[in-house]
Amino acid sequence: MKEVKKEEKQKQKLSKYEKRKLKQKKLNDLLNMRGIPKFWTTHIVEILYIFVIELIVKALLGNLIFDYALLRILLSSWILALIISIVTTNLPSKLRKSILILFNFLIFLYAWLQLGFMNFLGAFISLGNAEQGTKVTDYIFEFFCSYRPIIHTLIIPFILTIIYLVFERYITRDGYEKKLDFKIMIQNLGLLVYLALLCFTYYATLELDFMQNKFQTVSNKSLFKYPSNPALTIKNFGTTVYFILDVKGTITGPISEEYSPDSNDESNNPVDDSRKIDDSAWDSLSKVEEDPSMITLNSYFKNRTIYPTNDYTGKFKDKNLIVIMMESIGEAVFHEDYKEYFPTLYKLYNEGITGKNNYSPRNNCATGESEMTSQISLYSIETTCTVNTYKNNEYKEALLYMLKKNNYFTSTYHNYTELYYSRSVFEYKLGASRYYGVNDLGVSYDLAYKEWPSDLELMKKAIPKFIDQERFASYMITVSAHTPYIFSSKMGNKHLSLFKDTNFPTNTKRYLSKVKELDLAIEYLIKSLDEKGKLDDTVIVLFGDHYPYGLNDKDYGNLAQYDIKTNAEVDRTPFIIYNSATSKEEITKYTTPMDYTPTLLNLFGIEYDPRLYLGHDIFSEYTDYAVFPDNSWQSSAGYYSTSKGEFIPKEGGESISDEDIIKINKEINDMRSMSGLAIKKNYFNYLFKYFEEYEKLEKEKAEKEEKEKEETEESEE
């Protein structure tokens, strides 16, 4: 009895720490183990954490498919978990846990932000376009409000890892001795072999053909070297590895672009008798060029198809042109239900030549890229804000440049500052004889983000700058309908009373109030042209830079009255070519801003080389499809999803074979690659400079020969 009492007294004297250790020992004894080594529990938890984060991302993006990409992402999770476990295992406990929490938080935060950018802007952010990404701070509240609640589920795995670290001591023990001995050397060697095997297996997933989707034309190995297509990279590697590849690619730069022409493609032997194109200058250039990139570009563009003239060629010859890029205007507002609110927009949409399947893909900087693409018919580079990064490029094939060569007064107008885009630089490079910004026009504006200037005032200040010119080509960029709609604002409230009887929420009504200001601006433009007697001699082109992404999917879907959630239908925008003297016509081909310049050059009877434009004249015969930033595309047959790696047929659509899908994917990949290389190399400045020099030399040669001939004739006389 004395011994029992003595033992009880000793227990009472035990410290809290000793009691906890005693309980842990009893638990371990109960489980017949001493505890799992801390290294291995950390390793397993980190594997699960990273992989679950990636699974949630894939599920939210709609591409959770059990394919080889999922195996690759599991392997990368395994490798990263092993590395972080090795790095932290022998650190002091508090430091080790702090590093693990920080590491896990950054993985969560990066994935969460990428989903937010994709949800709000329609594109993934990269270091190359981080400048545009940081500008989200101007509308940070609206950005966070745009998050779908389900996206926040990403935080659950992060919280679970913190809970694990809190209770870790109850199930683990140290896995290594603190001194260097033969045992720890063997353990470290084993870990290196383990890591090497994982890395070798991972590399095999990049090399083996059967581990790549048959429709995918950009190899996984190429994406691993440089993530040229962020969406495709995230689909195949996950957000965590994409960040690593993005950092690596930013430091090392892109890999060289490759182009392998298909000898069976008819574009390699273009034949057209209706366009008189002299390739002697290009042939001369090809003989002397030594730069591999320029040789590749010369080969690609020179061997493209020369599309012939057609019944629409020269339809608007010698007429004036006004192109209006409408801020945040999707196809929704052109619905018949809204014609009483927007009579001018409705009139032009229903009386002009209208693209019924037009899309404005949201690239890294949606407005700027739509603006640039609509004028040069090249694809933007997905890893940067192309229009700003390459603002000093010379685009002598651009719409305004070509019209300026044909004696048009070319000018561009915008009613906002240089905050987002360096228009005072690149608009001149696109061919404007004069660019008028908000200060040049004297348009009143407020620096606060939520306030945007009036499009009606833009028209009143801009029209006098060009309307008295003999022939003019004007490019106008509106801004009134710009997001945000969640705040009360001058434009958002100006016409709000018009929509008081509608069932739309206040956000939507504010958007519609802003669109009304645009409608009044275009009404004023038409009235001004009519008063000057120039309406019949002027062609007005309208298109939207992107849909109003400041409205959430539910609100915009209700406004649009069609399904916006599938197959990029949310990106439907208007494309209208209006002239008061022409009749209504509907274009059912699938179009994007890529197609505007070649279409207009053909309509205006401007001599141009179709090979220099990656879009098409919509009145020519070609295989039409609308291409989106991740290389997905839409056609009358259906929708090819790059993220899913599959083709989704359209109900009642045309049939399409796997071979045709692969062919289109390769064509798009080649166009993207060559477009990117052409922009990076300022190719069209180089090309046109050589053409001009060649023409000058040929002219001098001809003049010299003519003079020698005259001298010979005189001497003979």
DOVEX-596269 format. One record per residue: x, y, z of N, C-alpha, C in turn; residue in three letters. Coordinates in steps of 0.2 Angstrom, whole numbers, plus 5000, padded with zeros to 4 digits. Example, Ala and Ser with C-alpha at 12.3 -4.5 7.8 and 13.67 -1.06 7.14 Angstrom:
BEGIN
506649725039506249785039506649845039ALA
506449895035506849955036506450005039SER
END
This chain:
BEGIN
500449945000500050005000500450065000MET
501050065004501450125004501750134997LYS
501950084993502250094987501750124982GLU
501150104982500650134978500550204979VAL
500550224986500450294988501050334985LYS
501650304986502250344984502250354976LYS
501950304972501950314965501450364963GLU
500850374967500350424966500650494967GLU
501050494972501350564974501850584968LYS
502150534966502650554961502350574954GLN
501750544953501350564947501150644948LYS
500950654954500650724955501250774954GLN
501850754955502350804955502650814947LYS
502350764943502550774936502350844933LEU
502750864929502550934925502050914920SER
501750974917501350964912501650934906LYS
502250954904502650924898502750844899TYR
502950824906503050754907502450714906GLU
501850744909501250714908501050704901LYS
501150754897501050744890501450694886ARG
502050694888502550644885502350574888LYS
502050564894501850504896501250474893LEU
500750524891500150504887500350484880LYS
500850524877501050504870501350434870GLN
501750424876502050354876501550294877LYS
501050314881500550264882500150254875LYS
500050304871499650304865500050264860LEU
500750274860501150234855501250164857ASN
501250154864501250084866500650044864ASP
500050084865499450054863499450034856LEU
499750074851499750064844500350024842LEU
500750004847501249954846501749994842ASN
501950064843502350094839502650154843MET
503250174841503550234844503350304841ARG
502950304836502750364832503050364825GLY
502750394821502950394814503550444813ILE
504050434810504550494809504250554806PRO
504450614809504150674807504250694800LYS
504850674797505050684790504450654786PHE
504250594787503850554783503150584783TRP
502950604789502250634790502150694786THR
502750734787502750804783502750794776THR
503150744774503150724766502450704764HIS
502150664767501450634765500950694765ILE
500950734771500450784771500550834766VAL
501150854764501350904759501150874752GLU
501250814751501050784744500250794743ILE
499950774749499150774748498950854748LEU
499250894751499050964751499150994744TYR
499750994741499851024735499450984729ILE
499350924730498950884725498250904725PHE
497950914732497250924733497150994730VAL
497551044731497551114729497451114721ILE
497851074718497851064711497251034708GLU
496950984712496350954710495751004710LEU
495751044716495251094716495251144711ILE
495851164709495951214703495651184697VAL
495851124695495651094689494851084689LYS
494651064695493851054695493551124694ALA
493751174697493451244696493551274689LEU
494051244686494151264679493751224674LEU
493451174677493151124672493551074668GLY
494151064671494551014667494850964671ASN
494450944676494650884681494550824677LEU
495050794673494950734669495550694672ILE
495350624672495850584675496250554669PHE
496750594667497250584662497950584664ASP
498450584659499150584661499350644664TYR
499050704663499150764666499050764673ALA
498550724675498450714682499050684686LEU
499250624682499850594685500450634685LEU
500550674680501150724680501050774686ARG
500450794687500350844693500550814700ILE
500250744700500450714706501150704707LEU
501550684702502250674703502650744705LEU
502350804702502650864704502550884711SER
501950864713501750874720502150834725SER
502350774723502750724726503450754727TRP
503750774721504450804721504450864725ILE
504050914725504050974729503950964736LEU
503550914738503450894745504050864748ALA
504450824744505050794746505550844747LEU
505650894743506150944743506050984750ILE
505351004751505251054756505351014763ILE
505150944763505250904769506050894770SER
506450884765507150884766507450944769ILE
507251004766507451064768507251084776VAL
506751064778506451084784506551034790THR
506650974788506650924793507050934800THR
507650954799508150964805508151034807ASN
507751084805507651144808507351154814LEU
507451204819507151204825506351204824PRO
506051184828505251164827504851224825SER
504951284828504551344827504751374820LYS
505451374818505651394812505351344806LEU
505451284808505151234803504451244801ARG
504051244806503351254805503151324802LYS
503551374803503451444800503551434793SER
504051404791504251394784503751354780ILE
503451294783502951254780502351294779LEU
502151334784501551374784501551424778ILE
502151454778502251504773502251474766LEU
502551424765502651384759501851364757PHE
501551334761500851314760500351374758ASN
500451424762500051484761500151514754PHE
500851524752500951544745500651504739LEU
500651434740500351394735499651404735ILE
499351414741498551424741498451494738PHE
498851544740498751614737498851624730LEU
499351594727499451594720498851564716TYR
498651504718498151474715497451514715ALA
497351534721496751574722496751644718TRP
497351674717497351734713497251714706LEU
497551664704497551644697496851624695GLN
496451594699495751584698495351644698LEU
495551694702495251754702495351794695GLY
495951794693496051834687495751804681PHE
495751734681495351694675494651714676MET
494351714682493651724683493451794681ASN
493851844682493751914681493951944674PHE
494551924673494851954666494851904661LEU
494751844662494751794657495451764655GLY
495951784659496651754657497051744663ALA
497451704663497951694668498451744668PHE
498751764674499251814675499951784674ILE
500451814672501051794672501551854673SER
502151834675502651884676502751934671LEU
502651914665502751954659502252014658GLY
501651994661501052044661500852064668ASN
501352064673501252074680501052154680ALA
501252194676501152264676500352274675GLU
500052234671499352244670498952214676GLN
499252154679498952124684498952164691GLY
499452204692499452254697498952304697THR
498752324691498252374690497552354692LYS
497552284694496852264697496752304704VAL
497252334707497252364713496752424712THR
496652454706496252504705495552494706ASP
495352424705494652404706494652344711TYR
495052344716495252284720494552264723ILE
494152304726493552284729493052254724PHE
493052274718492652244713492952174711GLU
493552174711493952114709493752054714PHE
493752074721493652024726492852004726PHE
492452054724491752044724491551994718CYS
492051994713491851944707491951874709SER
492351854714492551784716491851744717TYR
491851694714491251644715491451614722ARG
490951604726491051584733491451514733PRO
491351474728491651404728492351404727ILE
492651464724493351474724493751474730ILE
493351494735493651504742493751434745HIS
493451384743493551314745494351294745THR
494751334741495451324741495751334748LEU
495451364752495751384759495751324764ILE
495251274762495151214767495751174767ILE
496051154762496651114763497251154767PRO
497251214766497751254770497651254777PHE
497051264779496851264786496951194789ILE
496851144785496951074787497751064789LEU
498151094785498851084786499051114792THR
498751174794498951204800498651164806ILE
498151134805497851094811498351034812ILE
498551004806499050954807499750974811TYR
499951034809500551054812500451064820LEU
499851084821499751104829499751034833VAL
499450984830499350914833499950864831PHE
500450894827500950844825501350804830GLU
501450844836501850804841501550744844ARG
500850734843500550684846500650614841TYR
500850624835500850564831501550554828ILE
502050604829502750594826503250594831THR
503850574829504450574832505050604827ARG
505550624830506150644825506350584821ASP
506450594815506650544811507450534810GLY
507850584812508550574811508950594818TYR
509450564818509950574824510250644823GLU
510450674828510750744827511450744826LYS
511750684826512450684824512650644818LYS
513150664815513350624808513650554810LEU
513350504807513550444807513350404801ASP
513550344801513450304795512750294793PHE
512250294798511550284797511250344794LYS
511450404796511150464792511450474785ILE
512050444784512350454777511950404773MET
511750344775511350294771510650324770ILE
510350354775509750384774509750444769GLN
510250484769510250544764510350514757ASN
510750464757510950434750510250404747LEU
509850374752509250344750508750404747GLY
508750454751508250514749508450544742LEU
509150544741509350564734509150524729LEU
509250454730509050404725508250414724VAL
507850424729507150424729506950484725TYR
507350544726507150604723507350594715LEU
507950564714508150554707507650514703ALA
507350464706506850414703506250454701LEU
506050494706505450534705505550584699LEU
506150624699506250664694506350634687CYS
506650574687506650534680505950514678PHE
505550494683504850474681504450534678THR
504550594681504250654679504450674672TYR
505150664671505450684664505150634659TYR
504950574661504650534656504050554654ALA
503650584658502950604656502950664651THR
503550694651503650754646503850724639LEU
504250664639504450634633504050584629GLU
503750544633503350494630502750514626LEU
502650494620502150514616501450504618ASP
501350444621500650414623500450454629PHE
500850494632500650534638500450604636MET
500450624630500150684627499550674624GLN
499050724625498450724621498550724614ASN
498150684610498250684603498150744599LYS
497650784602497450854599497950904601PHE
498450894605498850954608499450954603GLN
499551014600500051024595500651064599THR
500651084604501151114608501451064613VAL
502051034612502250974616502350994623SER
502250944628502350964635503050984636ASN
503450954633504150964634504351044632LYS
504051064627504051134625503751184630SER
503151164632502851204638503251204644LEU
503651144645504051144651504651194651PHE
504951194644505451244643505251314644LYS
504651324641504451394641503651394641TYR
503351424646502551414646502251464642PRO
502251454635502051504630501251514631SER
500951454633500251454633500051444641ASN
499951494644499751484652499251444653PRO
498651444650498051404651498251324650ALA
498651314644498851244643499351224648LEU
499751264650500351244655499951224661THR
499551264664499151254670498751194669ILE
498451174664498151114663498551054663LYS
499151054661499651004660500050994666ASN
500251054670500751054675500451074682PHE
499851114682499651144688499851214689GLY
499551244694499751314695500451324699THR
500551274703501251284707501851274702THR
501851224698502351214693502351274688VAL
501751294686501751354681502051414684TYR
502051424690502351484693503151474693PHE
503351414694504051394694504351404686ILE
503951384682504151384674504051454672LEU
503551494675503551564673504151604675ASP
504351594681504951624684505551604680VAL
505651544678506151514674506151544667LYS
505551544664505551574657505651654657GLY
505451684662505551754663506351774663THR
506751734667507451734667507751714661ILE
507651664658507951634652507751654646THR
507151684646506851704639506451644636GLY
506051664631505751604627506151564623PRO
505951504621506351464617506251484610ILE
506651464605506551494598505951464595SER
505551504591504951474588505151424583GLU
504751374582504851324577504151324572GLU
504351314566503751314561503951254556TYR
503551204556503651154551503051154546SER
503151184540502651184535502451114532PRO
501851104531501551044529501551044521ASP
501950994519502050994511501350984508SER
500850954511500250944508499750994508ASN
499951054512499551104513499451154507ASP
498951164504498851204498499151274499GLU
499251294505499451364507500251374504SER
500551314503501251314501501351334494ASN
500751324490500751344483500151384481ASN
500151444484499551484483499551514476PRO
498951504473498851524466498251574466VAL
498351634463497851684462497951734457ASP
497551734452497651784446497251844447ASP
496851854452496451914453496851974457SER
497351954461497752004464498452004461ARG
498652064459499352064456499852084461LYS
500152034464500652034469501352014466ILE
501852064466502452054464502952034470ASP
503151964469503651944475504351944473ASP
504551984468505251994467505652024473SER
505352074476505752094482505852044487ALA
505252004489505351954494505851904492TRP
505851884485506351834483507051854484ASP
507151924482507751954483508051954491SER
507551964495507651964502507851894505LEU
507451844502507651774504508351754502SER
508551784497509251764495509851784499LYS
509751844502510251874506510151874514VAL
509551854516509451854523509851794527GLU
510151804532510551754536510251744543GLU
509851784546509551784552509051724552ASP
509151674556508751614556507951634557PRO
507851674562507151694564506851734558SER
507251774554506951814549506851764543MET
507251714542507151664537506551624538ILE
506451604544505851564546505151614545THR
505251674547504651714545504551734538LEU
505051744534504951754527504651684524ASN
504851634526504551564523503851564525SER
503651574531503051564533502551614530TYR
502651674530502151724527502151724520PHE
502751704517502751704509502351644506LYS
502351594510501951534508501251524510ASN
500951584513500251574515499851584509ARG
499251574510498751574504498651654502THR
498651664495498351724493497651724491ILE
497251744495496451734494496251784488TYR
495851764484495651804478495251864480PRO
495151904475494651954476493951924475THR
493451964477492751934477492251984475ASN
491551974476491052014474491052084478ASP
491352074484491352134489491952174488TYR
492452154484493052194483492852264481THR
493052314484492952384482492252414483GLY
491852374487491152394488491152464491LYS
491552484495491552554498492152594496PHE
492452584490492952614488492852694488LYS
493352724491493452804491492952824497ASP
492552784500492152814506492552824512LYS
492252864516492652874523492452814528ASN
492952814533492852754537492852784545LEU
492452764549492452774556492452704559ILE
492952684563492952624567492852644574VAL
492352614578492252624585492252564589ILE
492852564593492852504598492552524604MET
491952494605491552504611491752474617MET
491852514622492052484629491552444632GLU
491752374634491252334638490552324635SER
490552314628489952304625489852234622ILE
489452194625489352124623488752124618GLY
488652064616488052054611487352064615GLU
487352064621486752054625486352124624ALA
486652184624486252244623485952254617VAL
486052214612485752214605485152174604PHE
484952144610484352104610483752144608HIS
483252114605482652154603482252184609GLU
482352154615481952184621482252254623ASP
482852264621483152334623483152384618TYR
482852374612482852424607482552494609LYS
482052494613481852554615482352594619GLU
482752564623483352594626483952624622TYR
484052574617484652594613484452594606PHE
484052634604483752634597484352644591PRO
484852684593485352684587485752624587THR
485952594592486352534592485952484588LEU
485352474590484852424587484752434580TYR
484752504578484652514571485252494567LYS
485852514569486452494565486552414565LEU
486352384571486452314571485952274566TYR
485352304565484852274561484852294554ASN
485252344553485152374546485852374542GLU
486352354546487052344543487252274541GLY
487852264540488152204539488352174546ILE
488052124548488152104555488452034556THR
488952034560489251964562488851934567GLY
488551884566488151844571488551794575LYS
489151784573489551734577490251774578ASN
490251834581490851864582491051864590ASN
491651854591491951854598492451904599TYR
492551924605493151964607493451934612SER
493951894611494351854616494651904621PRO
494651884628494951924633495651904633ARG
496151934631496851924631497151954638ASN
497751954639498051984645497852054647ASN
497852094642497552164643497052174637CYS
496352154639495852144634495752194630ALA
495652254632495552314628496052334623THR
496652334626497252354622497452304616GLY
497352234618497452184613496952184608GLU
496252194610495752194605495852254600SER
496152314603496252374599496852354594GLU
497352324596497952314592497752264587MET
497452204589497252154584496852174579THR
496352214580495852234575496152274570SER
496852304571497152344566497752304562GLN
498052254566498652224562498452154561ILE
497952124563497752054562498352004563SER
498652014569499051974572498851944579LEU
499051884581498851864588499351904593TYR
499051914599499451944604499851894607SER
500351914611500851864615500551854622ILE
500351784623500051774629500351784636GLU
501051794636501451804642501551874643THR
501251924640501451994641500852034638THR
500852094640500352144637500652174631CYS
500552134625500852144619500852224617THR
500352254617500252314615500652374619VAL
500852354625501252404629501952384628ASN
502152314629502852284628503152304622THR
502752304616503052314610502752374606TYR
502652424610502352484608502752524603LYS
503352514603503852544598503852514591ASN
503552454591503552424584503252464579ASN
503452454573503152484567502652434563GLU
502052454562501552404559501352434552TYR
501752434547501552464541501052424537LYS
500852364539500252334536499652344540GLU
499652394545499052404549498552444545ALA
497852444547497352464544497452544542LEU
497552584547497652654546498252674542LEU
498852634542499352644538499252634531TYR
498852574529498652564523498252614520MET
497752644524497352694521497652764520LEU
498152774525498552834524498952834518LYS
499252774516499552774509499152784503LYS
498452774505497952794499497652864500ASN
497952904503497752974504497152984509ASN
497152944514496652964519496953004525TYR
496553044528496753074534496653024540PHE
497153004543497052954548497152974555THR
496652964559496752994566496352944571SER
496552944577496352904583496152944589THR
495552934592495252974597495152924603TYR
495252954609495052914615494952964621HIS
494452954625494252994630494452974637ASN
495152954638495452934644496152944644TYR
496552944649497252954650497652894648THR
498352904649498752844647498852794653GLU
498452794658498552754664498652684662LEU
498252654657498352584656498752574649TYR
498652614644498952594638499352664635TYR
499952644632500352704629500052724622SER
499452744622499252754615499552814611ARG
499852864615500152914612500752894608SER
501052834610501552804606501352754601VAL
500952704603500852654598500352664593PHE
499852714594499352734589499752764583GLU
500252794584500652824578500952764574TYR
501152714578501452654575500952614571LYS
500352624573499852584569499552624563LEU
499852684562499652724556499252784557GLY
499152804563498752874564499252934562ALA
498952974558499253034557499253084563SER
498753074567498653114573498253074579ARG
498553074585498153044590497953094595TYR
497253094597496953144601496753104608TYR
497153114613496953084620496453134623GLY
496253114629495753154633495953224634VAL
496653244635496853314636496853344630ASN
497053314624497053344618496353364616ASP
495853324617495153344615494853394620LEU
495153394626494853444631494253414634GLY
494153344634493653304637493753314645VAL
493153324649493253324656493253254659SER
493653244664493753174667493953184674TYR
493853124677493953124685494453064685ASP
495053084689495553034690495252974694LEU
494752974698494452924702494252864697ALA
494452804699494352744694493552734693TYR
493152754698492452734697492052784692LYS
492452844691492152894686492452884679GLU
492052884674492252884667491952934663TRP
492352964658492153024654491553004650PRO
491253054647490653044643490853024635SER
490552974632490652964625490353014621ASP
489753044623489453094620489853154619LEU
490253174624490753224624491353204620GLU
491553144620492053124615491853144608LEU
491253124606491053134599491053214597MET
490753244602490653324601491353354600LYS
491853324604492553354603492953324597LYS
492853264596493253234591493053244583ALA
492353244582492053254575492353314572ILE
492453374575492653434571493353424569PRO
493753374572494453364570494553324563LYS
494053294561494153254555493553264549PHE
492953294551492353284547492453334541ILE
492853384541492953424535493553404530ASP
493853344532494353314528494053284522GLN
494453294516494153264510494053194510GLU
494453154513494353084515494653064521ARG
494353034526494553024532494452954534PHE
494952924539494852864542494952874549ALA
494452864553494552884561494452824565SER
494852814570494752754575494552784581TYR
494052764584493752794591493752744596MET
493952754602493952714608493552744613ILE
492952714614492452744619492652714626THR
492352744632492552724638491952724643VAL
491352754642490852764646490652704650SER
490552654646490252584649490752544653ALA
491352574654491852534658491552524665HIS
491852464668491652444675492052494679THR
491852504685491352464689490652484689PRO
490252444691489552454691489252444698TYR
489652424703489452414710489452484713ILE
489752534711489752594714489352644710PHE
489052694714488652744711489152794708SER
489052814702489452854698489052904693SER
489352954690489053004686488652964680LYS
489052924676488852894671488352834673MET
488452804678488052754681487352774683GLY
487352834685486752864687486352914682ASN
486752934677486452984672485852964669LYS
485752904667485152874663484752824667HIS
484952814674484652764678483952764678LEU
483652824678482852824678482552784672SER
482852784667482652744661482452674662LEU
482852644667482752574668482452554675PHE
482152604678481852594685481252544685LYS
480952534679480452484679480652414677ASP
481252404676481552334674481652294680THR
481752234679481852194685482552174687ASN
483052214683483752204684483952234691PHE
484552204694484852234700485152294698PRO
485352334703485552404702486252404698THR
486652354699487252344696487152344688ASN
486652304686486552304679486252364676THR
485752394680485452464678486052514677LYS
486552514682487052564681487452554674ARG
487552484673487852464666487452494661TYR
486852484661486452504655486352574655LEU
486452614660486452684660487052704656SER
487652674657488252694654488152674646LYS
487852624645487752604638487352654634VAL
486852684638486452734635486852794633LYS
487352814636487752864635488152854628GLU
488352794627488652774621488152774615LEU
487552754616487052754611486852824609ASP
486852874613486752944612487352974608LEU
487952944610488552974606488552954599ALA
488352884597488352864590487752904587ILE
487252914590486652954587486953024585GLU
487353054589487553114588488053114582TYR
488453064582488953054576488553044569LEU
488053004569487652994563487253064561ILE
487053104566486753164565487253214562LYS
487853214565488353264562488553244555SER
488653184553488753164547488253184542LEU
487653174544487053184540487053264538ASP
487153304543487153374542487653394538GLU
488253364538488753384533488753354526LYS
488153314525488053274519488553224518GLY
488853194523489353144522489153074525LYS
488553064527488253004530488352944524LEU
488052954518488052904513488752884511ASP
489252934512489952924510490352894515ASP
490052874521490452854527490252784529THR
490752744530490552674533490752684541VAL
490252654545490352654552490452584554ILE
491052564557491152494560491152494567VAL
490752454570490652454578490852384580LEU
491252374585491352314588491552324596PHE
491452274600491552274607492252244609GLY
492552284613493252264615493252194619ASP
492652194623492552124627491852134630HIS
491652084633490952084636491052124643TYR
490552144646490652184653490752134658PRO
491352124659491552074664491452104671TYR
491352164672491152194679490552164681GLY
490052144677489452104679489652034681LEU
489352004686489451934687489051894682ASN
489251834682488951784677488151784677ASP
487951784683487151774684486851844681LYS
487051904683486751964681486851974673ASP
487451954670487551964663487151914659TYR
487151854662486751794659485951814658GLY
485751844664485051874663484951924658ASN
485451964658485352024653485451994646LEU
485851944645486051914638485451874636ALA
485151834640484551794638484851734634GLN
485451714635485751654632486251624636TYR
486451564635486851534640487551554639ASP
487851594644488551624643489051574646ILE
488851524650489351484654489651424650LYS
489451414644489851364640490151384634THR
490751354633491051364626491251434624ASN
491451474629491651544628491051584625ALA
490451564626489851604623489851674627GLU
490151684633490151744636490551794632VAL
490951774628491451824624491051844618ASP
490451834617490151854611490051934611ARG
490251964605490252034605489952054598THR
489652114597489452134591490052154586PRO
489852144580490352164574489852194569PHE
489852254567489352294563489752334558ILE
489552324551489852364546489252404543ILE
489152464545488552504543488652564538TYR
488252564532488252624528487552634526ASN
487352694526486652714526486352694519SER
486852684514486552664507486552594506ALA
486752544511486752474509486252444513THR
486052384511485552344514485752294520SER
485352274524485452224529485752164527LYS
486252134530486552074528486852034535GLU
486751974535487051934541487551894539GLU
488151894543488751854542488751794547ILE
488651734545488651684550489351654551THR
489851674548490551644549490751664556LYS
491151624559491451644565492051684565TYR
491951744568492451804567492751824574THR
493251864574493551894579493851964577THR
494152004581494452064578495052054573PRO
495351984573495851974569495551984561MET
494951974560494651974553494452044551ASP
494452094555494252164553494652194548TYR
495352204549495752234544495752204537THR
495852144536495852114529495152124526PRO
494552124530493952134528493852204525THR
494052254529493952324527494352344521LEU
495052314521495452334516495152304509LEU
494852244509494552224503493952264501ASN
493452284506492852324505493052384502LEU
493652414504493852484502494252484496PHE
494352424493494752414487495452434488GLY
495752424493496452444495496852384492ILE
497352394488497852344486498252314492GLU
498152254494498452224500498652154499TYR
499152124503499352064502499052014508ASP
498551974506498151934511498651894516PRO
499251874513499651834517499951864523ARG
499951934523500251964529499751974535LEU
499151944534498651954539498451884541TYR
498451874548498251804550497451794551LEU
497151854550496351844550496151844543GLY
495551844541495351834534494851894532HIS
494751904526494251944523493651904524ASP
493151924528492551874529492151864523ILE
492251894518491851884511492251834507PHE
492851804509493151764505493051694507SER
493251644504493151574505493751544509GLU
493551524515494051494520493751454525TYR
494151414529493951374535493851424541THR
493251444543493251494548493151464555ASP
493451494560493351474567493651534571TYR
493351544577493551594581494051564587ALA
494651594587495151574592495251614598VAL
495251574604495251614610496051604613PHE
496151644618496851654621497251584622PRO
496851534625497251474626497251424620ASP
497051454614497051414608496451364607ASN
495951374612495251344611494951384605SER
494451344601494151384596493451354595TRP
493051404592492351384590492251394583GLN
491851344581491651344574490951324573SER
490651314567489951294566489951214568SER
490551184568490551114570490451104578ALA
490751154581490751144589491351184592GLY
491551164598491951194602492551154604TYR
493151174602493751134604494051164611TYR
494051124616494251154623495051134624SER
495451174624496151164625496251134632THR
495851164637495951144644495751074645SER
495251054641494950984642495350934637LYS
495650964632495950924627495450884623GLY
494850914622494350874618493850924614GLU
493550894609493150934605492350914607PHE
492050974608491350964610490850984604ILE
490550934601490150944595489550984596PRO
489351024591488751074592488151034590LYS
487651034593487050994592486751024585GLU
486750974580486550994573487051024569GLY
487651024572488251054568488551014563GLY
489051044559489351004554489850944558GLU
489950894554490350844557491050864556SER
491550844560492250854559492650794562ILE
493150774558493550724560494150744564SER
494450694568494950704572495550734568ASP
495650704562496150734558496150814556GLU
495450834555495350904554495450944560ASP
495250914566495450944572496150964574ILE
496550904572497250914573497550964568ILE
497350964562497551004557497451084559LYS
496851094562496651164564497051184570ILE
497151134575497551154580498351164578ASN
498551134573499251144571499251214568LYS
498751224564498751294560498751344565GLU
498351344571498251394576498951404579ILE
499251344581499851344584500451384580ASN
500451364574500951394569500751474569ASP
500151494568499951564568500151594574MET
500051564580500251594586501051604587ARG
501351554585502051554585502351604581SER
502151604575502451654570502251724571MET
501651734574501351804576501851824581SER
501951784586502351804592503051824590GLY
503351784585504051794583504051854579LEU
503551874575503551934571503451994575ALA
503051994580503052044585503652064588ILE
503952004591504652014595505152044590LYS
505152024584505752044579505552104576LYS
504952134577504752194573504752184566ASN
504552124564504652094557504352144552TYR
503752164553503452204547503752274546PHE
504152294551504552354550505152334545ASN
505452284547506052254543505852244536TYR
505252204535505052184529504852244524LEU
504452294527504252344523504852394521PHE
505352394526505952434524506252414518LYS
506352344518506752314513506352324506TYR
505652314507505252324501505352394498PHE
505352444502505352514500506052524497GLU
506552494500507252504498507352474491GLU
507052414491507152374484506752414479TYR
506152434480505752474475506152534473GLU
506452574478506852634476507452614472LYS
507852554473508352534469508152514462LEU
507552484462507352464455507152524451GLU
506852574455506652634451507252664448LYS
507752674452508352704450508652664445GLU
508652604445508952554440508552564433LYS
507952574434507552584428507652644425ALA
507652704429507852764427508552774423GLU
508952734426509652734423509652704417LYS
509352644416509252604410508952644405GLU
508352684407508052724402508452784399GLU
508852814404509352864402509852844397LYS
510152784399510652754394510352734388GLU
509752714388509452704381509352764377LYS
509152824380509052884377509652914374GLU
510252904378510852924376511152884370GLU
510952824370511152774365510852794358THR
510152814359509752834353509952894351GLU
510152944355510453014353511053004349GLU
511552964352512152954348512152914342SER
511652874341511552844335511252884329GLU
510852934332510552984327511153034325GLU
END
